[in-house]
Amino acid sequence: MKSLCPEILKGIRWPNLLMVFILYTFIYIRFPSLGMGHEILWLVLSAVLIMAGANLENDWFDRDTDAHNRKFNLYLSRRHCSRIFPYMPYAAGLGAGLRFILLRGYSPYCISCVAAVIILLMLYNRSIKKMPLIGNVIISSLMVLLVMSVVIFYPTPAGTQKKLLFIALWLFLINLNREIIKDFQDRKGDRKSQYQTLPVLSPRLGFQMLYANILLAWLNMLAYINSVHLHITAKLYFLAVLLYATLITIHAGRKYRFKELSLHYKIILLMGMAGILLI
């Protein structure tokens, strides 16, 4: 069992789960006026467990693709691993979400929102991720949901809502580019598995989408330049990070260094989350 634990941690993509915890930690520290108590830990736990289940389920359906791409896959390295593994964290995440909802005083029927996210991820793993761009948008939209769930479950002033919306849009666009970059990395296996991802159908269009999302990120930034809701320090910080994202996308993208570019985008995501402390 000890030898299996590191592989399970790798299978659930623990660095990505850690980023969810970091995101909520920054929001908790920056906005104490929202009155988030210890119950927020149940929301974080629900998000982490559901994401872990989605990653394990993704490995199950990507066995052939990952074999072609020579990527780690829990089900390839451990043949005896059960396909029911993903549904245990799914169920636990649903339970944690229900606990959070009840602690916040909402109707138990609100758990249907959490269940809808799980169903959407299951559909994504089975079929949607094989389609061009749609799967990328869905996964990136869940980043928006992580941020805006605070607005949904806590009474939030209009000014704070606008700050969180800025962060949500930032994370959406940056993560969308990261998802497209990962599709470029996996293009060989995706093509053999007959996935119709954007880089498989048209690498040129894939590059254009990367640049288009950077442009949208600039437009989002410019829309907040004159906003009284963002501190001047935050504006300068995000302008610097966005310039970094633009330059690295042009430089590494032209040289087809997708592994390097993916790492840079993970750093950019973390820098965006850290920017929450400045807004």
Sine and cosine of phi, psi and omega as CSV:
sin_phi,cos_phi,sin_psi,cos_psi,sin_omega,cos_omega
0.00,0.00,-0.59,0.81,0.00,-1.00
-0.88,0.47,-0.63,0.78,-0.02,-1.00
-0.94,0.33,-0.38,0.93,-0.02,-1.00
-0.99,0.16,-0.51,0.86,-0.09,-1.00
-0.84,0.54,-0.73,0.68,0.02,-1.00
-0.87,0.50,-0.57,0.82,0.00,-1.00
-0.95,0.30,-0.58,0.81,0.07,-1.00
-0.91,0.42,-0.68,0.73,0.04,-1.00
-0.86,0.50,-0.63,0.77,0.04,-1.00
-0.94,0.35,-0.61,0.80,-0.01,-1.00
-0.92,0.40,-0.57,0.82,0.00,-1.00
-1.00,0.09,0.01,1.00,0.02,-1.00
0.85,0.52,0.88,0.48,-0.12,-0.99
-0.84,0.53,-0.53,0.85,0.06,-1.00
-0.89,0.47,-0.59,0.81,0.03,-1.00
-0.93,0.37,-0.60,0.80,0.05,-1.00
-0.92,0.40,-0.60,0.80,0.04,-1.00
-0.89,0.45,-0.57,0.82,0.01,-1.00
-0.90,0.43,-0.56,0.83,0.07,-1.00
-0.90,0.45,-0.71,0.71,0.03,-1.00
-0.88,0.47,-0.67,0.74,0.02,-1.00
-0.89,0.45,-0.68,0.73,0.00,-1.00
-0.84,0.54,-0.77,0.64,-0.02,-1.00
-0.93,0.36,-0.51,0.86,0.05,-1.00
-0.89,0.45,-0.70,0.71,0.02,-1.00
-0.90,0.43,-0.66,0.75,0.03,-1.00
-0.90,0.44,-0.67,0.74,0.00,-1.00
-0.88,0.47,-0.68,0.73,-0.02,-1.00
-0.94,0.34,-0.67,0.74,-0.11,-0.99
-0.96,0.27,-0.51,0.86,-0.10,-0.99
-0.84,-0.54,0.91,0.42,0.02,-1.00
-0.92,0.40,-0.37,0.93,-0.03,-1.00
-0.92,0.38,-0.27,0.96,0.01,-1.00
-0.96,0.29,-0.22,0.98,0.05,-1.00
0.96,0.28,0.53,0.85,0.03,-1.00
-0.97,0.26,0.86,-0.50,0.02,-1.00
-0.98,-0.18,-0.36,-0.93,-0.03,-1.00
-0.92,0.39,-0.29,0.96,0.00,-1.00
-0.90,0.43,-0.35,0.94,0.00,-1.00
-0.89,0.46,-0.42,0.91,0.02,-1.00
-0.88,0.47,-0.52,0.85,0.03,-1.00
-0.94,0.35,-0.58,0.81,0.06,-1.00
-0.92,0.39,-0.69,0.73,0.04,-1.00
-0.88,0.47,-0.71,0.70,0.00,-1.00
-0.88,0.47,-0.65,0.76,0.02,-1.00
-0.88,0.48,-0.72,0.69,-0.01,-1.00
-0.89,0.45,-0.67,0.74,-0.02,-1.00
-0.92,0.40,-0.69,0.72,-0.02,-1.00
-0.92,0.40,-0.67,0.74,0.01,-1.00
-0.91,0.42,-0.65,0.76,0.03,-1.00
-0.91,0.42,-0.63,0.78,0.04,-1.00
-0.88,0.47,-0.69,0.72,0.04,-1.00
-0.88,0.47,-0.66,0.75,0.01,-1.00
-0.90,0.44,-0.63,0.77,0.00,-1.00
-0.92,0.38,-0.64,0.77,0.04,-1.00
-0.92,0.39,-0.65,0.76,0.03,-1.00
-0.91,0.40,-0.60,0.80,0.04,-1.00
-0.87,0.49,-0.65,0.76,0.04,-1.00
-0.88,0.47,-0.62,0.78,-0.02,-1.00
-0.89,0.46,-0.70,0.72,-0.05,-1.00
-0.99,0.13,-0.20,0.98,-0.01,-1.00
-0.96,-0.29,0.39,0.92,-0.05,-1.00
-0.86,0.52,-0.76,0.65,-0.03,-1.00
-0.93,0.36,-0.67,0.75,-0.01,-1.00
-0.89,0.46,-0.72,0.69,-0.01,-1.00
-0.92,0.39,-0.51,0.86,0.06,-1.00
-0.90,0.44,-0.67,0.74,0.05,-1.00
-0.92,0.40,-0.61,0.79,-0.05,-1.00
-1.00,0.07,-0.06,1.00,-0.01,-1.00
0.84,0.54,0.67,0.74,0.04,-1.00
-0.98,-0.20,0.42,-0.91,0.06,-1.00
-0.91,0.42,0.70,-0.72,0.08,-1.00
-0.60,-0.80,0.84,-0.54,-0.08,-1.00
-0.83,0.56,-0.61,0.79,-0.09,-1.00
-0.98,0.18,-0.27,0.96,0.11,-0.99
-1.00,0.05,-0.58,0.81,-0.02,-1.00
-0.99,0.15,-0.44,0.90,0.01,-1.00
-0.79,-0.61,1.00,-0.02,-0.10,-0.99
-0.89,0.46,-0.44,0.90,-0.07,-1.00
-1.00,0.07,-0.01,1.00,0.01,-1.00
-0.90,0.43,0.70,-0.71,-0.06,-1.00
-0.99,0.16,0.56,-0.83,0.04,-1.00
-0.96,0.29,-0.14,0.99,0.04,-1.00
-1.00,0.10,-0.11,0.99,0.01,-1.00
-0.75,0.66,-0.75,0.66,-0.07,-1.00
-0.88,0.47,-0.47,0.88,-0.15,-0.99
-0.99,0.12,-0.22,0.97,0.11,-0.99
-0.95,0.30,-0.76,0.65,0.10,-1.00
-0.92,0.40,-0.53,0.85,0.11,-0.99
-0.83,0.56,-0.77,0.63,-0.03,-1.00
-0.90,0.44,-0.67,0.75,0.02,-1.00
-0.91,0.42,-0.62,0.79,0.03,-1.00
-0.91,0.42,-0.60,0.80,0.05,-1.00
-0.90,0.43,-0.66,0.75,0.02,-1.00
-0.91,0.41,-0.67,0.74,0.02,-1.00
-0.90,0.43,-0.63,0.78,0.04,-1.00
-0.89,0.45,-0.65,0.76,0.04,-1.00
-0.90,0.44,-0.66,0.75,0.03,-1.00
-0.87,0.49,-0.68,0.73,0.02,-1.00
-0.89,0.45,-0.72,0.70,-0.03,-1.00
-0.87,0.49,-0.68,0.74,0.01,-1.00
-0.93,0.38,-0.62,0.78,0.03,-1.00
-0.91,0.41,-0.51,0.86,0.03,-1.00
-0.99,0.14,-0.10,0.99,0.06,-1.00
1.00,0.10,0.31,0.95,0.02,-1.00
-1.00,-0.02,0.28,-0.96,0.03,-1.00
-0.91,0.42,0.62,-0.78,0.06,-1.00
-0.84,0.54,-0.37,0.93,0.01,-1.00
-0.91,0.42,-0.31,0.95,0.02,-1.00
-0.91,0.42,-0.27,0.96,0.03,-1.00
-0.89,0.46,-0.30,0.96,0.04,-1.00
-0.87,0.49,-0.47,0.88,0.05,-1.00
-0.91,0.42,-0.68,0.73,0.03,-1.00
-0.92,0.40,-0.68,0.74,0.02,-1.00
-0.88,0.48,-0.60,0.80,0.01,-1.00
-0.90,0.44,-0.62,0.79,0.04,-1.00
-0.90,0.44,-0.68,0.73,0.01,-1.00
-0.89,0.46,-0.71,0.71,0.01,-1.00
-0.88,0.48,-0.66,0.75,0.02,-1.00
-0.88,0.47,-0.67,0.74,0.02,-1.00
-0.91,0.41,-0.61,0.79,0.04,-1.00
-0.91,0.42,-0.65,0.76,0.06,-1.00
-0.91,0.41,-0.62,0.78,0.03,-1.00
-0.86,0.50,-0.75,0.67,-0.05,-1.00
-0.92,0.40,-0.50,0.87,-0.05,-1.00
-0.99,0.10,-0.60,0.80,-0.12,-0.99
-0.55,-0.84,-0.64,0.77,-0.17,-0.99
-0.89,0.45,-0.58,0.82,-0.05,-1.00
-0.91,0.40,-0.26,0.97,0.03,-1.00
-0.99,0.15,-0.17,0.99,-0.04,-1.00
-1.00,-0.05,0.43,-0.90,0.00,-1.00
-0.95,0.32,0.84,-0.55,0.19,-0.98
0.95,0.32,-0.54,0.84,-0.10,-1.00
-0.86,0.51,-0.72,0.69,0.01,-1.00
-0.89,0.45,-0.63,0.78,0.04,-1.00
-0.87,0.49,-0.68,0.73,-0.01,-1.00
-0.91,0.41,-0.65,0.76,-0.02,-1.00
-0.89,0.45,-0.75,0.66,-0.01,-1.00
-0.89,0.46,-0.65,0.76,0.01,-1.00
-0.94,0.35,-0.53,0.85,0.04,-1.00
-0.91,0.41,-0.49,0.87,0.05,-1.00
-0.92,0.38,-0.43,0.90,0.12,-0.99
-0.91,0.42,-0.64,0.77,0.06,-1.00
-0.89,0.47,-0.67,0.74,-0.02,-1.00
-0.90,0.44,-0.61,0.79,0.03,-1.00
-0.85,0.53,-0.69,0.73,-0.02,-1.00
-0.96,0.27,-0.75,0.66,-0.12,-0.99
-0.97,0.25,-0.18,0.98,0.09,-1.00
-0.88,0.47,-0.46,0.89,0.07,-1.00
-0.90,0.44,-0.67,0.74,0.02,-1.00
-0.92,0.39,-0.59,0.81,-0.03,-1.00
-0.92,0.39,-0.67,0.74,-0.16,-0.99
-0.98,-0.22,-0.11,0.99,0.01,-1.00
-0.78,-0.63,0.62,-0.79,0.08,-1.00
-0.90,0.43,0.90,-0.44,-0.15,-0.99
-0.84,-0.54,0.82,-0.57,0.05,-1.00
-0.86,0.51,0.42,-0.91,-0.05,-1.00
-0.85,0.52,-0.66,0.75,0.00,-1.00
-0.89,0.46,-0.66,0.76,0.03,-1.00
-0.93,0.37,-0.61,0.80,0.05,-1.00
-0.86,0.51,-0.66,0.75,-0.01,-1.00
-0.93,0.38,-0.58,0.81,0.06,-1.00
-0.91,0.41,-0.70,0.71,0.00,-1.00
-0.92,0.38,-0.56,0.83,0.05,-1.00
-0.91,0.42,-0.63,0.78,0.05,-1.00
-0.86,0.51,-0.74,0.68,0.01,-1.00
-0.89,0.45,-0.66,0.75,-0.02,-1.00
-0.89,0.46,-0.70,0.72,0.02,-1.00
-0.92,0.40,-0.62,0.78,0.04,-1.00
-0.87,0.50,-0.78,0.63,-0.03,-1.00
-0.90,0.43,-0.59,0.80,0.02,-1.00
-0.87,0.49,-0.77,0.64,-0.08,-1.00
-0.94,0.35,-0.66,0.75,0.01,-1.00
-0.92,0.38,-0.68,0.73,0.00,-1.00
-0.93,0.36,-0.54,0.84,0.05,-1.00
-0.88,0.47,-0.68,0.73,0.06,-1.00
-0.90,0.43,-0.63,0.78,0.01,-1.00
-0.90,0.43,-0.63,0.78,0.04,-1.00
-0.90,0.43,-0.65,0.76,0.03,-1.00
-0.91,0.42,-0.65,0.76,0.02,-1.00
-0.89,0.46,-0.66,0.75,0.04,-1.00
-0.90,0.44,-0.55,0.83,0.07,-1.00
-0.92,0.39,-0.57,0.82,0.10,-1.00
-0.89,0.45,-0.68,0.74,0.02,-1.00
-0.89,0.46,-0.58,0.81,-0.09,-1.00
-0.99,-0.11,0.23,0.97,-0.16,-0.99
-0.87,0.50,-0.63,0.78,-0.05,-1.00
-0.87,0.49,-0.78,0.62,-0.01,-1.00
-0.93,0.36,-0.59,0.81,0.01,-1.00
-0.90,0.44,-0.62,0.78,0.00,-1.00
-0.91,0.40,-0.68,0.73,-0.01,-1.00
-0.93,0.37,-0.48,0.88,0.03,-1.00
-1.00,0.00,0.08,1.00,0.06,-1.00
0.90,0.43,0.56,0.83,0.14,-0.99
-0.98,0.22,0.62,-0.78,-0.02,-1.00
-0.97,-0.24,0.78,0.62,0.03,-1.00
-0.96,0.27,0.29,-0.96,-0.08,-1.00
-0.87,0.50,-0.72,0.69,0.03,-1.00
-0.89,0.45,-0.44,0.90,0.05,-1.00
-0.96,0.27,-0.71,0.70,-0.03,-1.00
-0.95,0.33,-0.68,0.73,-0.06,-1.00
-0.38,-0.92,1.00,-0.09,0.05,-1.00
-0.84,0.55,-0.58,0.81,0.01,-1.00
-0.89,0.46,-0.70,0.72,0.03,-1.00
-0.91,0.41,-0.55,0.83,0.06,-1.00
-0.87,0.48,-0.71,0.71,0.06,-1.00
-0.89,0.46,-0.65,0.76,0.00,-1.00
-0.89,0.46,-0.59,0.81,0.03,-1.00
-0.92,0.39,-0.61,0.79,0.05,-1.00
-0.86,0.52,-0.73,0.69,-0.02,-1.00
-0.94,0.33,-0.57,0.82,0.01,-1.00
-0.91,0.42,-0.64,0.77,0.01,-1.00
-0.93,0.36,-0.58,0.81,0.10,-1.00
-0.89,0.46,-0.67,0.74,0.03,-1.00
-0.88,0.47,-0.68,0.74,0.04,-1.00
-0.90,0.44,-0.58,0.81,0.05,-1.00
-0.90,0.43,-0.62,0.78,0.07,-1.00
-0.91,0.42,-0.67,0.75,0.02,-1.00
-0.90,0.43,-0.63,0.77,0.07,-1.00
-0.89,0.46,-0.65,0.76,0.02,-1.00
-0.91,0.42,-0.71,0.71,-0.02,-1.00
-0.90,0.43,-0.52,0.86,0.02,-1.00
-0.91,0.41,-0.41,0.91,-0.02,-1.00
-0.98,-0.20,-0.01,1.00,-0.05,-1.00
-0.86,0.51,-0.69,0.73,-0.03,-1.00
-1.00,-0.07,0.14,0.99,-0.03,-1.00
-0.97,0.24,0.67,-0.74,0.04,-1.00
-0.99,0.17,-0.13,0.99,-0.08,-1.00
-0.99,0.16,-0.33,0.94,0.02,-1.00
-0.95,-0.30,0.72,-0.70,0.05,-1.00
-0.93,0.36,0.49,-0.87,-0.02,-1.00
-0.86,0.52,-0.56,0.83,0.03,-1.00
-0.89,0.46,-0.66,0.75,0.02,-1.00
-0.90,0.43,-0.65,0.76,-0.01,-1.00
-0.88,0.47,-0.71,0.71,0.00,-1.00
-0.92,0.40,-0.63,0.78,-0.01,-1.00
-0.89,0.46,-0.76,0.65,-0.05,-1.00
-0.94,0.33,-0.49,0.87,0.10,-0.99
-0.90,0.44,-0.66,0.75,0.01,-1.00
-0.92,0.40,-0.69,0.72,0.00,-1.00
-0.91,0.42,-0.64,0.77,0.00,-1.00
-0.92,0.39,-0.59,0.81,0.07,-1.00
-0.90,0.44,-0.67,0.74,0.07,-1.00
-0.86,0.51,-0.72,0.69,0.01,-1.00
-0.88,0.47,-0.64,0.77,-0.01,-1.00
-0.91,0.42,-0.74,0.67,-0.06,-1.00
-0.91,0.40,-0.67,0.74,-0.04,-1.00
-0.94,0.34,-0.53,0.84,0.04,-1.00
-0.91,0.40,-0.70,0.72,0.01,-1.00
-0.93,0.38,-0.70,0.71,-0.08,-1.00
-0.93,0.36,-0.83,0.55,-0.06,-1.00
-0.95,0.30,-0.54,0.84,-0.01,-1.00
-0.90,0.44,-0.67,0.74,0.00,-1.00
-0.91,0.42,-0.48,0.88,-0.03,-1.00
-0.99,-0.15,0.15,0.99,0.06,-1.00
0.85,0.53,0.58,0.82,0.03,-1.00
-1.00,-0.06,0.95,0.30,-0.14,-0.99
-0.96,0.28,-0.55,0.83,0.06,-1.00
-0.90,0.44,-0.69,0.72,0.06,-1.00
-0.90,0.44,-0.67,0.74,-0.03,-1.00
-0.91,0.41,-0.62,0.78,0.03,-1.00
-0.89,0.46,-0.66,0.75,0.04,-1.00
-0.90,0.44,-0.68,0.73,0.02,-1.00
-0.88,0.48,-0.63,0.78,-0.02,-1.00
-0.94,0.34,-0.50,0.87,0.10,-0.99
-0.91,0.41,-0.64,0.77,0.06,-1.00
-0.90,0.43,-0.66,0.75,0.00,-1.00
-0.90,0.44,-0.63,0.78,0.08,-1.00
-0.87,0.49,-0.71,0.71,0.01,-1.00
-0.90,0.43,-0.63,0.78,0.03,-1.00
-0.91,0.42,-0.61,0.80,0.06,-1.00
-0.90,0.44,-0.66,0.76,0.04,-1.00
-0.91,0.42,-0.66,0.75,0.03,-1.00
-0.89,0.46,-0.50,0.87,0.03,-1.00
-0.89,0.45,-0.29,0.96,0.05,-1.00
-0.85,0.52,-0.54,0.84,-0.02,-1.00
-0.93,0.37,-0.27,0.96,-0.06,-1.00
-0.98,-0.22,-0.30,0.95,-0.11,-0.99
-0.96,0.28,0.00,0.00,0.00,0.00
